[in-house]
Amino acid sequence: MKTQWIDIGSDVNWQEYGGLWTCQVDEHRWHVVRFENTTEWGDDDPGYRYHCDLREVDTRSPQMGAALKCIGAESDASALERVYALQAYGAAAPLWQDCGNRARELIRTAHQQSRLLRSNPVAYESRMDRPVNAIGSTAREYQIGDIHSAVLRAVAEGRSEGDLLLKMGS
């Protein structure tokens, strides 16, 4: 079955100004491919022209209300508006990312990664359970905005960032 990718926020010239596409994984989960031209970042030359990532959003997210409010949408928003809101709000599990100078190759690889994760439950669970930031939040925790679990793991493991984050939170 061929996956239908739907444009939810791309410029007409996506290679120059960026693109955003989604495909439905199941009733509530959606994969989102975000493509960026790094010259639009306004920073020094990072050594590559493009950045691309694959994320997953779940429309059952506890962050949905805040995400919809963030984009000015109502609670009766369409499924695509909900997907856009969640990814814009950052309530998305990072599944894959890469950078390079060949735009179409990056998009093709993102689509391949999406197909792999949709067809291989073991690979999917492994990606969702891996740490995705410096404090050790898993992709699953990151998606729902749960930083407490990673902080508590850091404290239990005796890592200094756990103690620091606990102090900042109190």
QUIHUFEN-V399492 format. One record per pair of residues at least 4 apart in sequence whose C-alpha atoms are under 7 Angstrom apart, sorted by sequence separation. I is the first residue (numbers start at 1). J is the second residue. If there is no record, write none. Layout:
# QUIHUFEN-V399492
i=I j=J
i=I j=J
This chain:
# QUIHUFEN-V399492
i=10 j=14
i=13 j=17
i=14 j=18
i=25 j=29
i=63 j=67
i=64 j=68
i=65 j=69
i=66 j=70
i=67 j=71
i=68 j=72
i=69 j=73
i=73 j=77
i=77 j=81
i=78 j=82
i=79 j=83
i=80 j=84
i=81 j=85
i=82 j=86
i=83 j=87
i=84 j=88
i=85 j=89
i=86 j=90
i=87 j=91
i=102 j=106
i=103 j=107
i=104 j=108
i=105 j=109
i=106 j=110
i=107 j=111
i=108 j=112
i=109 j=113
i=110 j=114
i=111 j=115
i=112 j=116
i=113 j=117
i=114 j=118
i=115 j=119
i=116 j=120
i=117 j=121
i=120 j=124
i=121 j=125
i=122 j=126
i=123 j=127
i=124 j=128
i=125 j=129
i=126 j=130
i=132 j=136
i=133 j=137
i=137 j=141
i=138 j=142
i=139 j=143
i=140 j=144
i=141 j=145
i=142 j=146
i=147 j=151
i=148 j=152
i=149 j=153
i=150 j=154
i=151 j=155
i=152 j=156
i=153 j=157
i=154 j=158
i=155 j=159
i=160 j=164
i=161 j=165
i=162 j=166
i=163 j=167
i=164 j=168
i=165 j=169
i=166 j=170
i=14 j=19
i=24 j=29
i=25 j=30
i=68 j=73
i=77 j=82
i=86 j=91
i=87 j=92
i=131 j=136
i=132 j=137
i=137 j=142
i=141 j=146
i=154 j=159
i=11 j=17
i=24 j=30
i=25 j=31
i=68 j=74
i=86 j=92
i=117 j=123
i=131 j=137
i=132 j=138
i=141 j=147
i=11 j=18
i=23 j=30
i=24 j=31
i=117 j=124
i=131 j=138
i=132 j=139
i=154 j=161
i=155 j=162
i=10 j=18
i=11 j=19
i=22 j=30
i=23 j=31
i=130 j=138
i=131 j=139
i=154 j=162
i=155 j=163
i=10 j=19
i=22 j=31
i=23 j=32
i=129 j=138
i=130 j=139
i=9 j=19
i=10 j=20
i=22 j=32
i=39 j=49
i=128 j=138
i=129 j=139
i=137 j=147
i=152 j=162
i=9 j=20
i=21 j=32
i=22 j=33
i=38 j=49
i=128 j=139
i=129 j=140
i=151 j=162
i=8 j=20
i=20 j=32
i=21 j=33
i=37 j=49
i=38 j=50
i=128 j=140
i=7 j=20
i=8 j=21
i=20 j=33
i=21 j=34
i=37 j=50
i=38 j=51
i=137 j=150
i=7 j=21
i=8 j=22
i=20 j=34
i=36 j=50
i=37 j=51
i=68 j=82
i=71 j=85
i=136 j=150
i=151 j=165
i=6 j=21
i=7 j=22
i=19 j=34
i=20 j=35
i=36 j=51
i=135 j=150
i=5 j=21
i=6 j=22
i=19 j=35
i=35 j=51
i=36 j=52
i=135 j=151
i=5 j=22
i=6 j=23
i=18 j=35
i=19 j=36
i=35 j=52
i=68 j=85
i=5 j=23
i=18 j=36
i=34 j=52
i=35 j=53
i=67 j=85
i=4 j=23
i=17 j=36
i=18 j=37
i=34 j=53
i=67 j=86
i=70 j=89
i=3 j=23
i=17 j=37
i=33 j=53
i=34 j=54
i=16 j=37
i=33 j=54
i=15 j=37
i=32 j=54
i=33 j=55
i=64 j=86
i=67 j=89
i=31 j=54
i=32 j=55
i=59 j=82
i=31 j=55
i=32 j=56
i=59 j=83
i=31 j=56
i=30 j=56
i=31 j=57
i=57 j=83
i=135 j=161
i=29 j=56
i=30 j=57
i=29 j=57
i=30 j=58
i=63 j=91
i=29 j=58
i=57 j=86
i=28 j=58
i=29 j=59
i=57 j=87
i=28 j=59
i=28 j=60
i=95 j=127
i=57 j=91
i=57 j=92
i=56 j=92
i=57 j=93
i=55 j=92
i=56 j=93
i=55 j=93
i=56 j=94
i=55 j=94
i=54 j=94
i=55 j=95
i=54 j=95
i=54 j=96
i=53 j=96
i=54 j=97
i=53 j=97
i=52 j=97
i=53 j=98
i=94 j=139
i=52 j=98
i=93 j=139
i=51 j=98
i=52 j=99
i=93 j=140
i=51 j=99
i=50 j=99
i=51 j=100
i=93 j=142
i=50 j=100
i=92 j=142
i=93 j=143
i=48 j=99
i=49 j=100
i=50 j=101
i=92 j=143
i=48 j=100
i=49 j=101
i=91 j=143
i=48 j=101
i=50 j=103
i=91 j=144
i=52 j=106
i=91 j=145
i=54 j=110
i=53 j=110
i=8 j=84
i=33 j=110
i=63 j=144
i=62 j=144
i=31 j=114
i=61 j=144
i=15 j=103
i=25 j=118
